[in-house]
Amino acid sequence: MNITVELENKEDFAEIKSLIEKIKGVKSVKTDEVELAGDGVPMWVYEELEKYSNDLKPEDLISEEDFLNHIKEERCRLRQVK
């Protein structure tokens, strides 16, 4: 048996999903919608960023000072393009 539930309040999904999963015989709970973080970004984006950040090595990084200098240079360059 398949059941479709439409929710108006997305915040209720996690609670309802956990309740349904506790019912004896429920094999899986699927959703067509992407799970979103509190800021509206899909959770998979954060998961992929975490994987990426775990693979970074010190030689892949720049210092905060270098980063800020780069930003300063780009701002100046963009102002001059006008």
Backbone as JSON Lines, residues from 0, in Angstrom:
{"i":0,"aa":"M","n":[0.85,-1.17,0.0],"ca":[0.0,0.0,0.0],"c":[0.9,1.24,0.0]}
{"i":1,"aa":"N","n":[0.59,2.16,-0.86],"ca":[1.29,3.45,-0.92],"c":[0.36,4.54,-0.44]}
{"i":2,"aa":"I","n":[0.92,5.47,0.31],"ca":[0.14,6.59,0.82],"c":[0.9,7.88,0.5]}
{"i":3,"aa":"T","n":[0.17,8.89,0.04],"ca":[0.77,10.19,-0.23],"c":[0.22,11.18,0.79]}
{"i":4,"aa":"V","n":[1.12,11.92,1.41],"ca":[0.72,12.93,2.38],"c":[1.28,14.27,1.91]}
{"i":5,"aa":"E","n":[0.43,15.27,1.83],"ca":[0.88,16.61,1.46],"c":[0.87,17.47,2.72]}
{"i":6,"aa":"L","n":[2.01,18.11,2.94],"ca":[2.15,18.96,4.12],"c":[2.23,20.42,3.71]}
{"i":7,"aa":"E","n":[1.53,21.27,4.44],"ca":[1.64,22.7,4.19],"c":[2.82,23.28,4.96]}
{"i":8,"aa":"N","n":[3.14,22.67,6.1],"ca":[4.22,23.16,6.94],"c":[5.4,22.2,6.84]}
{"i":9,"aa":"K","n":[6.43,22.59,6.1],"ca":[7.59,21.72,5.87],"c":[8.3,21.36,7.16]}
{"i":10,"aa":"E","n":[8.21,22.2,8.17],"ca":[8.88,21.93,9.43],"c":[8.33,20.67,10.12]}
{"i":11,"aa":"D","n":[7.11,20.29,9.78],"ca":[6.5,19.1,10.38],"c":[7.01,17.8,9.77]}
{"i":12,"aa":"F","n":[7.68,17.87,8.63],"ca":[8.07,16.66,7.91],"c":[8.93,15.72,8.73]}
{"i":13,"aa":"A","n":[9.96,16.24,9.38],"ca":[10.88,15.39,10.14],"c":[10.13,14.62,11.23]}
{"i":14,"aa":"E","n":[9.24,15.28,11.94],"ca":[8.48,14.62,13.01],"c":[7.53,13.57,12.44]}
{"i":15,"aa":"I","n":[6.84,13.91,11.38],"ca":[5.89,12.97,10.78],"c":[6.64,11.77,10.19]}
{"i":16,"aa":"K","n":[7.77,12.01,9.56],"ca":[8.57,10.93,9.0],"c":[9.0,9.96,10.08]}
{"i":17,"aa":"S","n":[9.47,10.48,11.22],"ca":[9.91,9.6,12.3],"c":[8.74,8.8,12.88]}
{"i":18,"aa":"L","n":[7.57,9.41,12.96],"ca":[6.4,8.68,13.45],"c":[6.0,7.55,12.5]}
{"i":19,"aa":"I","n":[6.0,7.84,11.21],"ca":[5.63,6.83,10.22],"c":[6.63,5.68,10.22]}
{"i":20,"aa":"E","n":[7.91,5.99,10.35],"ca":[8.94,4.95,10.35],"c":[8.82,4.01,11.54]}
{"i":21,"aa":"K","n":[8.17,4.45,12.62],"ca":[7.99,3.62,13.82],"c":[6.86,2.6,13.65]}
{"i":22,"aa":"I","n":[6.02,2.8,12.65],"ca":[4.89,1.88,12.43],"c":[5.42,0.55,11.93]}
{"i":23,"aa":"K","n":[4.94,-0.53,12.54],"ca":[5.38,-1.88,12.17],"c":[5.06,-2.15,10.7]}
{"i":24,"aa":"G","n":[6.06,-2.61,9.95],"ca":[5.86,-2.97,8.56],"c":[6.2,-1.87,7.56]}
{"i":25,"aa":"V","n":[6.49,-0.66,8.03],"ca":[6.86,0.41,7.1],"c":[8.28,0.16,6.62]}
{"i":26,"aa":"K","n":[8.43,0.09,5.31],"ca":[9.74,-0.22,4.73],"c":[10.56,1.03,4.46]}
{"i":27,"aa":"S","n":[9.93,2.07,3.96],"ca":[10.68,3.3,3.69],"c":[9.7,4.46,3.61]}
{"i":28,"aa":"V","n":[10.25,5.62,3.85],"ca":[9.48,6.86,3.71],"c":[10.24,7.69,2.69]}
{"i":29,"aa":"K","n":[9.58,7.98,1.57],"ca":[10.22,8.75,0.5],"c":[9.57,10.12,0.4]}
{"i":30,"aa":"T","n":[10.33,11.03,-0.13],"ca":[9.81,12.36,-0.4],"c":[10.34,12.84,-1.74]}
{"i":31,"aa":"D","n":[9.51,13.55,-2.46],"ca":[9.94,14.12,-3.74],"c":[10.68,15.42,-3.52]}
{"i":32,"aa":"E","n":[10.46,16.01,-2.37],"ca":[11.08,17.29,-2.09],"c":[12.45,17.1,-1.47]}
{"i":33,"aa":"V","n":[13.32,18.0,-1.75],"ca":[14.67,17.98,-1.2],"c":[14.61,18.53,0.22]}
{"i":34,"aa":"E","n":[15.3,17.87,1.13],"ca":[15.35,18.34,2.5],"c":[16.17,19.62,2.56]}
{"i":35,"aa":"L","n":[15.59,20.66,3.16],"ca":[16.24,21.96,3.2],"c":[16.74,22.27,4.6]}
{"i":36,"aa":"A","n":[17.84,22.98,4.66],"ca":[18.35,23.49,5.94],"c":[17.5,24.7,6.33]}
{"i":37,"aa":"G","n":[17.74,25.23,7.5],"ca":[16.98,26.37,8.0],"c":[17.07,27.59,7.11]}
{"i":38,"aa":"D","n":[18.17,27.71,6.35],"ca":[18.35,28.88,5.49],"c":[17.83,28.66,4.08]}
{"i":39,"aa":"G","n":[17.17,27.51,3.83],"ca":[16.58,27.23,2.53],"c":[17.51,26.54,1.55]}
{"i":40,"aa":"V","n":[18.74,26.26,1.96],"ca":[19.7,25.57,1.1],"c":[19.5,24.06,1.25]}
{"i":41,"aa":"P","n":[19.49,23.32,0.15],"ca":[19.33,21.87,0.25],"c":[20.45,21.26,1.12]}
{"i":42,"aa":"M","n":[20.08,20.29,1.95],"ca":[21.04,19.66,2.85],"c":[22.2,19.0,2.12]}
{"i":43,"aa":"W","n":[21.94,18.49,0.9],"ca":[23.02,17.81,0.18],"c":[24.16,18.76,-0.14]}
{"i":44,"aa":"V","n":[23.87,20.06,-0.25],"ca":[24.93,21.04,-0.52],"c":[25.9,21.08,0.66]}
{"i":45,"aa":"Y","n":[25.35,21.12,1.89],"ca":[26.2,21.13,3.07],"c":[26.97,19.83,3.23]}
{"i":46,"aa":"E","n":[26.33,18.71,2.89],"ca":[27.0,17.42,2.98],"c":[28.19,17.35,2.02]}
{"i":47,"aa":"E","n":[27.99,17.84,0.79],"ca":[29.08,17.83,-0.19],"c":[30.2,18.79,0.21]}
{"i":48,"aa":"L","n":[29.83,19.95,0.77],"ca":[30.85,20.89,1.25],"c":[31.68,20.29,2.38]}
{"i":49,"aa":"E","n":[31.01,19.55,3.25],"ca":[31.73,18.91,4.35],"c":[32.71,17.86,3.81]}
{"i":50,"aa":"K","n":[32.28,17.06,2.83],"ca":[33.17,16.08,2.22],"c":[34.38,16.79,1.59]}
{"i":51,"aa":"Y","n":[34.1,17.86,0.86],"ca":[35.17,18.62,0.2],"c":[36.14,19.18,1.23]}
{"i":52,"aa":"S","n":[35.62,19.77,2.3],"ca":[36.49,20.38,3.3],"c":[37.34,19.34,4.01]}
{"i":53,"aa":"N","n":[36.83,18.12,4.16],"ca":[37.61,17.06,4.79],"c":[38.79,16.62,3.91]}
{"i":54,"aa":"D","n":[38.69,16.84,2.61],"ca":[39.74,16.45,1.68],"c":[40.8,17.53,1.48]}
{"i":55,"aa":"L","n":[40.55,18.73,1.98],"ca":[41.51,19.82,1.79],"c":[42.78,19.59,2.59]}
{"i":56,"aa":"K","n":[43.89,19.99,2.0],"ca":[45.2,19.9,2.65],"c":[45.7,21.32,2.9]}
{"i":57,"aa":"P","n":[46.61,21.49,3.82],"ca":[47.11,22.85,4.11],"c":[47.64,23.57,2.86]}
{"i":58,"aa":"E","n":[48.24,22.83,1.95],"ca":[48.77,23.48,0.74],"c":[47.67,23.96,-0.21]}
{"i":59,"aa":"D","n":[46.43,23.5,0.01],"ca":[45.29,23.93,-0.8],"c":[44.74,25.27,-0.33]}
{"i":60,"aa":"L","n":[45.13,25.7,0.84],"ca":[44.53,26.87,1.49],"c":[45.4,28.12,1.32]}
{"i":61,"aa":"I","n":[44.76,29.29,1.47],"ca":[45.5,30.54,1.52],"c":[45.24,31.18,2.88]}
{"i":62,"aa":"S","n":[46.1,32.08,3.25],"ca":[45.94,32.74,4.55],"c":[44.8,33.75,4.5]}
{"i":63,"aa":"E","n":[44.32,34.12,5.66],"ca":[43.26,35.13,5.74],"c":[43.74,36.44,5.14]}
{"i":64,"aa":"E","n":[45.0,36.77,5.4],"ca":[45.58,38.01,4.87],"c":[45.6,37.99,3.34]}
{"i":65,"aa":"D","n":[46.04,36.88,2.74],"ca":[46.05,36.76,1.29],"c":[44.63,36.85,0.72]}
{"i":66,"aa":"F","n":[43.7,36.22,1.4],"ca":[42.31,36.27,0.95],"c":[41.78,37.7,0.95]}
{"i":67,"aa":"L","n":[42.01,38.41,2.04],"ca":[41.53,39.79,2.13],"c":[42.21,40.7,1.11]}
{"i":68,"aa":"N","n":[43.5,40.46,0.86],"ca":[44.21,41.24,-0.17],"c":[43.61,40.97,-1.55]}
{"i":69,"aa":"H","n":[43.28,39.73,-1.81],"ca":[42.66,39.37,-3.1],"c":[41.3,40.08,-3.26]}
{"i":70,"aa":"I","n":[40.52,40.08,-2.21],"ca":[39.22,40.76,-2.23],"c":[39.41,42.26,-2.51]}
{"i":71,"aa":"K","n":[40.38,42.85,-1.84],"ca":[40.66,44.28,-2.02],"c":[41.04,44.57,-3.47]}
{"i":72,"aa":"E","n":[41.91,43.73,-4.04],"ca":[42.34,43.91,-5.42],"c":[41.16,43.76,-6.4]}
{"i":73,"aa":"E","n":[40.32,42.78,-6.15],"ca":[39.17,42.57,-7.03],"c":[38.18,43.72,-6.95]}
{"i":74,"aa":"R","n":[37.96,44.24,-5.77],"ca":[37.06,45.39,-5.62],"c":[37.59,46.58,-6.4]}
{"i":75,"aa":"C","n":[38.89,46.82,-6.3],"ca":[39.49,47.93,-7.04],"c":[39.36,47.7,-8.54]}
{"i":76,"aa":"R","n":[39.63,46.49,-8.98],"ca":[39.55,46.16,-10.4],"c":[38.12,46.35,-10.91]}
{"i":77,"aa":"L","n":[37.13,45.91,-10.16],"ca":[35.74,46.03,-10.58],"c":[35.28,47.48,-10.61]}
{"i":78,"aa":"R","n":[35.78,48.3,-9.71],"ca":[35.43,49.73,-9.72],"c":[35.98,50.43,-10.96]}
{"i":79,"aa":"Q","n":[37.13,50.0,-11.42],"ca":[37.78,50.63,-12.57],"c":[37.15,50.2,-13.89]}
{"i":80,"aa":"V","n":[36.44,49.1,-13.92],"ca":[35.86,48.58,-15.16],"c":[34.75,49.49,-15.68]}
{"i":81,"aa":"K","n":[34.07,50.19,-14.82],"ca":[32.94,51.04,-15.21],"c":[33.33,51.88,-16.36]}
